Amino acid sequence: MSATGTVVVVGGGLAGASAVGTLRDEGFTGDVVLVGAEPHLPYERPPLSKSYLAGDSTLTEAFVHAVEFYDTRDVDLRLGSPVTALDLDTHTVHVGHETIGYDRLLLATGSAARRLPPADRSGAAVAYLRTVEDADRIRAALRPGRRVVVVGGGWIGLEVAAAARGADCDVVVVEPLAQPLLRVLGEELGHAFATLHRGHGVDLRTSTGLASVTSREPGGPAVVRLDDGTATEADLLVVGIGAVPQTDLAEAAGLAVEDGVLADEHLVTSHPDVLVAGDIARAHHPAYGTRIRVEHWDNAKAQGATAARNLLGAREAYDRLPYFFTDQYDLGMEYVGHLGPEGYDELVVRGDLAGVFTAFWLRGGRVRAAMHANDWDAIDPLRAIVTAGEVDLAALRDPRVPLGDVAS
Ligand SMILES: Cc1cc2nc3c(=O)[nH]c(=O)nc-3n(C[C@H](O)[C@H](O)[C@H](O)COP(=O)(O)OP(=O)(O)OC[C@H]3O[C@@H](n4cnc5c(N)ncnc54)[C@H](O)[C@@H]3O)c2cc1C
């Protein structure tokens, strides 16, 4: 694409905001329009379940860029403006009655919280956590002695549980699998997170699902019955059972969609003038030889930048290793790699699972993923080890060998 013309970015989240910045950094002098459904400047979501939820940071601190950034780069920001339709033939996006034409389009509509219909129907006070408004609502409810039941022992559920315990709430977490985070981290690390939360006073109920949710009055406390026959009351029920990519627009426009918008390694969809980035993208990953969809901060930021360069004709393959982080109580961790549905056949742990440690997931003798807890110098060597994949396993298992020497 030439330096002129119009790029429209649909979705004012991290991926969209990252893309518009890169477009200008790369010297694009045409029109850049960012259309976002939310009324706020694009913001980062990780604080919503951590410092913001705890009342320790503000929305302004979470903005991807300050408002001057968009002004000085001449980005036409259309906030509070959900795109209602895309027309791939006429190269237009529809925002209510307005039509905006584009030469190239970036779709970055992200995900929405997966709903739990029985909880929604119960009439009880039920919350999800995706937007700043969701976080405000939960934050207002976190008062000492309040009873909070969290459905789902995934990242968001556990982070909310930690924030709620920080606010001296009584917290129950309900997780149908045998351990929290079982699908991501496996049995051993899931157990470590279970121990962490129980140690901070969370009543973690595993291997049991939700049987029913009822309420005695609309918006009032929920009576939560579990499959194991127990029941508990909640002043607030927080549902954290995953996210769903927002693909309605793409699907209605005729783009190829399958749990995400399908794309090649250049983030180009089934239409050559439409690219995708962030939570919505199921893009071919050269290192894995298959399409993957990644719902993490780092991916949204980096894919937004790669997509922007490719919108301008770069044809750069997106081959960055998936990476994410979490903070719960005094545990901070970073994880790099991708296990996929095949999982792992060996776990190597260095250090103490109750404190500072590194962990490596192997399959077929190759390191597929790695994480550290509270070992802040470890991430670069971990990345090198996962990138190498085949390393000296004796060295990996021997904690006397510095991590930095394992992949060299
Ligand atoms: C509470 C929370 C905590 C998280 N914590 C972490 C963490 O600790 N570490 C980590 O790695 N990741 C974390 N994540 C995940 C990370 O925030 C996401 O991967 C990231 O936000 C994805 O960015 P995105 O731009 O693809 O999508 P989003 O951030 O979802 O942004 C998409 C935007 O598009 C808008 N949109 C949707 N449809 C339309 C439309 N039709 N028209 C216009 N706009 C539209 C949406 O309103 C939204 O503003 C967290 C997520 C949440 C919700």
The ligand as a Gaussian input file, in Angstrom:
#p B3LYP/6-31G(d) Opt

LIG

0 1
 C       -9.545000      -8.554000      33.491000
 C       -8.481000      -9.017000      32.520000
 C       -7.196000      -9.242000      32.979000
 C       -6.202000      -9.666000      32.105000
 N       -4.963000      -9.903000      32.586000
 C       -3.994000     -10.315000      31.754000
 C       -2.678000     -10.583000      32.237000
 O       -2.401000     -10.447000      33.427000
 N       -1.730000     -10.974000      31.353000
 C       -1.999000     -11.120000      30.021000
 O       -1.102000     -11.489000      29.262000
 N       -3.240000     -10.890000      29.527000
 C       -4.237000     -10.487000      30.362000
 N       -5.502000     -10.253000      29.876000
 C       -5.765000     -10.464000      28.443000
 C       -5.487000      -9.208000      27.623000
 O       -6.006000      -8.083000      28.259000
 C       -6.105000      -9.372000      26.243000
 O       -5.445000     -10.416000      25.597000
 C       -6.062000      -8.092000      25.433000
 O       -6.878000      -7.118000      26.018000
 C       -6.512000      -8.325000      24.017000
 O       -6.468000      -7.121000      23.321000
 P       -7.374000      -6.896000      22.029000
 O       -7.066000      -5.518000      21.568000
 O       -7.242000      -8.033000      21.114000
 O       -8.890000      -6.966000      22.561000
 P       -9.672000      -6.129000      23.618000
 O       -8.802000      -5.634000      24.687000
 O      -10.833000      -6.981000      24.004000
 O      -10.199000      -4.870000      22.790000
 C      -11.119000      -5.011000      21.749000
 C      -11.926000      -3.741000      21.653000
 O      -12.737000      -3.830000      20.494000
 C      -14.004000      -3.293000      20.801000
 N      -15.008000      -3.794000      19.872000
 C      -15.587000      -5.005000      19.835000
 N      -16.518000      -5.056000      18.860000
 C      -16.496000      -3.839000      18.258000
 C      -17.223000      -3.272000      17.189000
 N      -18.173000      -3.949000      16.550000
 N      -16.976000      -1.994000      16.832000
 C      -16.017000      -1.271000      17.482000
 N      -15.294000      -1.778000      18.509000
 C      -15.536000      -3.037000      18.885000
 C      -14.228000      -3.755000      22.228000
 O      -15.252000      -2.977000      22.831000
 C      -12.866000      -3.540000      22.835000
 O      -12.739000      -2.231000      23.318000
 C       -6.519000      -9.847000      30.738000
 C       -7.826000      -9.633000      30.279000
 C       -8.802000      -9.215000      31.155000
 C      -10.218000      -8.990000      30.663000

